[in-house]
């Protein structure tokens, strides 16, 4: 029995991958996204309520459709917790607020097995209770590690961070980055644009996949054309709220016009 890295496969096949932040904690939503052909989801454990048992159900739903399930952790310094999430079968992690090479190295130590890191051996769902052959080697090759650059200090140190062995992707969080730079929410401010370009160029230079958050289809297309290769195009809870509001307004307006 062998592991697969759905994101790496699709990056090789298509040149880019599209994903969704799933804040709802809904395995049903994950299944719908998988049916639609989404490439990956990011279970948001930083700003949402999802517990570990629910994450496992969400990962199972994703696996039915060849869609990767990542988790954005809530504490970039809680390194043992990262190992535990991988032990229960999550396909990879997104770590917020990574600002230095030392911090990046510490994360890798807990998500990779020796000789790369120091993650402890286990017999849980991650290795499928012993069914994966040579699990430590397969895990080091296939579990995906994403680190977020979303502060001014992170941008300043991005060249060194991108050279971290075992790192797969740098993901720009534009909301926090624009806030930290001093232009909250203004992703088009020249200082923010320059910072984003700095991260993108460093990723290209060092062979790291460049990722970024967007909130709609037009923004996602723009970032793909810019050179980002791992792009989120929505948050499932925000999408449900906005689209349900549109439907409700349309029905009420249409009825009132009769």
For each residue, the residues with C-beta under 8 A, 3 or more apart:
1: 128 131 132 133
2: 132 133 138
3: 132 135 138 139 141 142
4: 9 66 142
5: 8 9 68 91 141 142 143 144
6: 9 10 39 40 66 67 68 91
7: 10 11 17 39 40 68 91 92 144 230
8: 5 11 12 142 144 168
9: 4 5 6 12 13
10: 6 7 13 14 17 39
11: 7 8 14 15 16 17 209 229 230
12: 8 9
13: 9 10
14: 10 11 17
15: 11 229
16: 11 224 228 229 230 231
17: 7 10 11 14 39 40 229 230 231
18: 38 39 40 220 231 232 233
19: 38 39 40 41 42 70 230 231 232 233
20: 33 38 40 41 42 232 233 234 235 236
21: 41 42 44 72 213 232 234 235 236
22: 25 26 29 30 33 41 42 43 44 58 235 236
23: 44 47 48 50 235 236 237 238
24: 29 48 236 237 240
25: 22 43 48 49 50 51 54 58
26: 22 29 30 58 236
27: 30 31 54 57 58 60 61
28: 31 32 61
29: 22 24 26 32 33 236
30: 22 26 27 33 34 41 58 61 62 67 69
31: 27 28 34 35 61 64 65
32: 28 29 35 36
33: 20 22 29 30 36 38 41 67 236
34: 30 31 37 38 61 62 64 65 66 67
35: 31 32 65
36: 32 33
37: 34
38: 18 19 20 33 34 41 67
39: 6 7 10 17 18 19 67 68
40: 6 7 17 18 19 20 62 67 68 69 70 230
41: 19 20 21 22 30 33 38 58 62 67 68 69 70
42: 19 20 21 22 70 71 72 94 232
43: 22 25 48 50 55 58 69 70 71 72 90
44: 21 22 23 47 48 50 72 235
45: 48 50 55 71 72 73 74
46: 72 73 74 96
47: 23 44 74
48: 23 24 25 43 44 45 237
49: 25
50: 23 25 43 44 45 54 55 58
51: 25 54 55
52: 55 56 84 85 88
53: 56 57
54: 25 27 50 51 57 58
55: 43 45 50 51 52 58 59 69 71 85 88 90
56: 52 53 59 60 88 89 125
57: 27 53 54 60 61
58: 22 25 26 27 30 41 43 50 54 55 61 62 69
59: 55 56 62 63 69 89 90 91
60: 27 56 57 63 64
61: 27 28 30 31 34 57 58 64 65
62: 30 34 40 41 58 59 65 67 68 69 91
63: 59 60 66 67 69
64: 31 34 60 61
65: 31 34 35 61 62
66: 4 6 34 63
67: 6 30 33 34 38 39 40 41 62 63
68: 5 6 7 39 40 41 62 91 92 144
69: 30 40 41 43 55 58 59 62 63 90 91
70: 19 40 41 42 43 90 91 92 93 94 144 146
71: 42 43 45 55 85 90 92 93 94
72: 21 42 43 44 45 46 93 94 95 96 148
73: 45 46 76 78 81 82 85 93 94 95 96
74: 45 46 47 78 96
75: 78 81
76: 73 95 96 97 98 103 107
77:
78: 73 74 75 81 82
79: 82 83 106 107 109 110
80: 83 84 110
81: 73 75 78 84 85
82: 73 78 79 85 86 93 95 107 110 111
83: 79 80 86 87 110 111 119 120
84: 52 80 81 87 88
85: 52 55 71 73 81 82 88 90 93
86: 82 83 89 90 92 93 111 119 126 139 143
87: 83 84 122 124 125 126
88: 52 55 56 84 85 124 125 126
89: 56 59 86 124 125 126 128
90: 43 55 59 69 70 71 85 86 93 126
91: 5 6 7 59 62 68 69 70 143 144
92: 7 68 70 71 86 143 144 145 146 168
93: 70 71 72 73 82 85 86 90 111 143 144 145 146
94: 42 70 71 72 73 146 147 148 171
95: 72 73 76 82 98 107 145 146 147 148
96: 46 72 73 74 76 148 150 173 176
97: 76 148 150 151 154 176
98: 76 95 103 104 107 147 148 149 154 161
99: 103 151 153 154 157
100: 103 104 153 154 157 160 161
101: 104 105 157 160 161 163 164
102: 105 106
103: 76 98 99 100 106 107
104: 98 100 101 107 108 147 161 164 167
105: 101 102 108 109 164
106: 79 102 103 109 110
107: 76 79 82 95 98 103 104 110 111 145 147
108: 104 105 111 112 116 117 145 164 165 166 167
109: 79 105 106 112 117 118 119
110: 79 80 82 83 106 107 117 118 119
111: 82 83 86 93 107 108 117 119 143 145 166
112: 108 109 116 117 119 139 140 145 166
113: 116 117 118 119 121 136 137 139 140
114: 117 118 136
115:
116: 108 112 113 140 165 166
117: 108 109 110 111 112 113 114 140 166
118: 109 110 113 114
119: 83 86 109 110 111 112 113 139
120: 83
121: 113 136
122: 87 126 127
123: 127 129 130
124: 87 88 89 127 129
125: 56 87 88 89 128 129
126: 86 87 88 89 90 122 135 139
127: 122 123 124 130 131 132 135 139
128: 1 89 125 131 132
129: 123 124 125
130: 123 127 135
131: 1 127 128
132: 1 2 3 127 128 135 138 139
133: 1 2 138
134: 137 138
135: 3 126 127 130 132 138 139
136: 113 114 121 139 140
137: 113 134 140 141
138: 2 3 132 133 134 135 141 142
139: 3 86 112 113 119 126 127 132 135 136 142 143
140: 112 113 116 117 136 137 143 166
141: 3 5 137 138
142: 3 4 5 8 138 139
143: 5 86 91 92 93 111 139 140
144: 5 7 8 68 70 91 92 93 168 169
145: 92 93 95 107 108 111 112 166 167 168 169
146: 70 92 93 94 95 168 169 170 171 211 230
147: 94 95 98 104 107 161 164 167 169 170 171
148: 72 94 95 96 97 98 154 170 171 172 173
149: 98 154 155 158 161 170 171 172 173 177 199
150: 96 97 154 172 173 174 175 176 177 180
151: 97 99 154 155 176 177 180
152: 155 156 177 180 181 195
153: 99 100 156 157
154: 97 98 99 100 148 149 150 151 157 158 161 177
155: 149 151 152 158 177 195 198 199
156: 152 153
157: 99 100 101 153 154 160 161
158: 149 154 155 161 162 170 198 199 202
159: 162 163 202 205 206
160: 100 101 157 163 164
161: 98 100 101 104 147 149 154 157 158 164 167 170
162: 158 159 167 170 202 203 205 206 208
163: 101 159 160 206
164: 101 104 105 108 147 160 161 167
165: 108 116
166: 108 111 112 116 117 140 145
167: 104 108 145 147 161 162 164 170 208
168: 8 92 144 145 146 208 209
169: 144 145 146 147 208 209 210 211 230
170: 146 147 148 149 158 161 162 167 199 202 203 208 209 210 211
171: 94 146 147 148 149 211 212 213 230
172: 148 149 150 177 196 199 200 210 211 212 213 228
173: 96 148 149 150 176 177 213
174: 150 177 178 187 192 196 212 213
175: 150 178 179 185 213
176: 96 97 150 151 173 179 180
177: 149 150 151 152 154 155 172 173 174 180 181 192 195 196
178: 174 175 181 183 184 185 186 187 189 192
179: 175 176 182 183 184 185
180: 150 151 152 176 177
181: 152 177 178 189 191 192 195
182: 179 191
183: 178 179 186 189 191 192
184: 178 179
185: 175 178 179
186: 178 183 189 192
187: 174 178 192 193 196
188: 192 193
189: 178 181 183 186 192 193
190: 193 194
191: 181 182 183 194 195
192: 174 177 178 181 183 186 187 188 189 195 196
193: 187 188 189 190 196 197
194: 190 191 197 198
195: 152 155 177 181 191 192 198 199
196: 172 174 177 187 192 193 199 200 212
197: 193 194 200 201
198: 155 158 194 195 201 202
199: 149 155 158 170 172 195 196 202 203 210
200: 172 196 197 203 204 210 226 227 228
201: 197 198 204 205
202: 158 159 162 170 198 199 205 206 208
203: 162 170 199 200 206 208 209 210
204: 200 201 207 210 227
205: 159 162 201 202
206: 159 162 163 202 203
207: 204
208: 162 167 168 169 170 202 203
209: 11 168 169 170 203 229 230
210: 169 170 172 199 200 203 204 227 228 229 230
211: 146 169 170 171 172 228 229 230 231 232
212: 171 172 174 196 223 228 230 231 232
213: 21 171 172 173 174 175 231 232
214: 219 220 222 223 231 232 233
215: 219 233 234 235 238
216: 219 220 233 234
217: 220 221 233
218: 221 222
219: 214 215 216 222 223 233
220: 18 214 216 217 223 224 231 232 233
221: 217 218 224 225
222: 214 218 219 225 226
223: 212 214 219 220 226 228 231
224: 16 220 221 228 229 231
225: 221 222
226: 200 222 223
227: 200 204 210
228: 16 172 200 210 211 212 223 224 231
229: 11 15 16 17 209 210 211 224
230: 7 11 16 17 19 40 146 169 171 209 210 211 212
231: 16 17 18 19 211 212 213 214 220 223 224 228
232: 18 19 20 21 42 211 212 213 214 220 235
233: 18 19 20 214 215 216 217 219 220
234: 20 21 215 216 238 239
235: 20 21 22 23 44 215 232 238 239
236: 20 21 22 23 24 26 29 33 239 240
237: 23 24 48 240 241
238: 23 215 234 235 241 242
239: 234 235 236 242 243
240: 24 236 237 243 244
241: 237 238 244 245
242: 238 239 245 246
243: 239 240 246 247
244: 240 241 247 248
245: 241 242 248 249
246: 242 243 249 250
247: 243 244 250 251
248: 244 245 251 252
249: 245 246 252 253
250: 246 247 253 254
251: 247 248 254 255
252: 248 249 255 256
253: 249 250 256 257
254: 250 251 257 258
255: 251 252 258
256: 252 253
257: 253 254
258: 254 255
